[in-house]
Amino acid sequence: MKAKAHEVEAWVGGLKADKSPALVLVYGPDRGGVHETAKAIKAAYLGQDFDPLQYVSLEEGALSGQAGLLADEAAAMPMFGDRKLVHVSGGNAAVVSAVKFYLAKLAEASAPTHSAMVIVEADNLRPTSPLRKAAETDKQAMALPCYALEARDISRLIRQSLERENYRIEAQAMDLLSARLATDRGIIQRELERLVLFKGVRDKKAEPGMVTGDDVEAALGDQTQGDFDRLIDSVALGRLDEADRALARLEAAGTAAAGALAVARMHFQTLHLALGQMENGTSQVKALGAFRPPLHFRRKPLVEQQMRLWSSGKCARALEILNAAEKACRGGTSSLSQAQAGNALLRIARAAQR
């Protein structure tokens, strides 16, 4: 079975453990959205206070050569608790084999069971992807796509998140915050958490607090964003030494490798979109409107220069490198993740001038 992108939130919100599918595939270019959706499904299925043995996390590499491992883990019920959730990260050939084996075993059963669920987190998948087809065509599975948020969706997410914390937001602050935030749900959520921490936790029974434009500037307009911009522009312009220094500054400030990769990925996703528009006849001036927040006048010439260095094809290859690096950084040590992130970014910087 499958849902459309605009139906995902409602589907997750209405999920009941005793009527859940045996497998849920969450995929799409919005990595933050994929992760947040998977996290919400986990909470809906297991609840808040579950036994740790009810949850198992598997990286795609663990399934290599072991097609039956996923089915075995799902069948191994813990001593305490009546449900089991197996969370798989990745969508390579080993995952496809394991998912098909698991669904085939379920088809052999006399009746469907709701005592176990498998969640598979994957990157963007084509309609012809074997993993996507397996989930979409099986009656005991569900495929949920996560795509980049539109402006109206960002505003709705901001409002809902702040209302849960007993805050409202001024119209001017909403415009400022919407323009500042990216389209990745994970990054949006982290930035909103920073904003709420800045304002302070509010009693749910008190009158709602108000978020102003000054609050947004004070909470989110920090130096780290400037360092991110310098890193991105240095990488996209092929300035290796500057990129190396910018990455070192972010690392010294305690920025995780995954954070730098996520910001770089968002920039190249937007650059890819803008270049695709230009290749289809859109003017550069209009294509630059794809960047959110709107480019600062000092950055605009740098991005215009990047648009002369890059093509949509080159951007697609850069995104492959960044996606692979983000996967490699998951679950790794801090030092190894920083090294992998630096290697990926410098590889892209070298490609910029070719």
Stockholm file with secondary structure:
# STOCKHOLM 1.0

chainA/1-354         MKAKAHEVEAWVGGLKADKSPALVLVYGPDRGGVHETAKAIKAAYLGQDFDPLQYVSLEEGALSGQAGLLADEAAAMPMFGDRKLVHVSGGNAAVVSAVKFYLAKLAEASAPTHSAMVIVEADNLRPTSPLRKAAETDKQAMALPCYALEARDISRLIRQSLERENYRIEAQAMDLLSARLATDRGIIQRELERLVLFKGVRDKKAEPGMVTGDDVEAALGDQTQGDFDRLIDSVALGRLDEADRALARLEAAGTAAAGALAVARMHFQTLHLALGQMENGTSQVKALGAFRPPLHFRRKPLVEQQMRLWSSGKCARALEILNAAEKACRGGTSSLSQAQAGNALLRIARAAQR
#=GR chainA/1-354 SS CBCCGGGHHHHHHTCCGGGCCSEEEEESSCHHHHHHHHHHHHHHHHCSSCCGGGEEEEEGGGGTTCTTHHHHHHHCCCSSCSCEEEEEECCSHHHHHHHHHHHHHHHHSSSCCCSEEEEEECSCCCTTCHHHHHHHHCTTEEEEECCCCCHHHHHHHHHHHHHHTTEEECHHHHHHHHHHSCSCHHHHHHHHHHHHHHHCCCCTTSCCEEECHHHHHHHHCCHHHHHHHHHHHHHHTTCHHHHHHHHHHHHHTTCCHHHHHHHHHHHHHHHHHHHHHHHTTCCHHHHGGGSSSCCCTTTHHHHHHHHHHCCHHHHHHHHHHHHHHHHHHTTSCHHHHHHHHHHHHHHHHHHHTC
#=GC SS_cons         CBCCGGGHHHHHHTCCGGGCCSEEEEESSCHHHHHHHHHHHHHHHHCSSCCGGGEEEEEGGGGTTCTTHHHHHHHCCCSSCSCEEEEEECCSHHHHHHHHHHHHHHHHSSSCCCSEEEEEECSCCCTTCHHHHHHHHCTTEEEEECCCCCHHHHHHHHHHHHHHTTEEECHHHHHHHHHHSCSCHHHHHHHHHHHHHHHCCCCTTSCCEEECHHHHHHHHCCHHHHHHHHHHHHHHTTCHHHHHHHHHHHHHTTCCHHHHHHHHHHHHHHHHHHHHHHHTTCCHHHHGGGSSSCCCTTTHHHHHHHHHHCCHHHHHHHHHHHHHHHHHHTTSCHHHHHHHHHHHHHHHHHHHTC
//
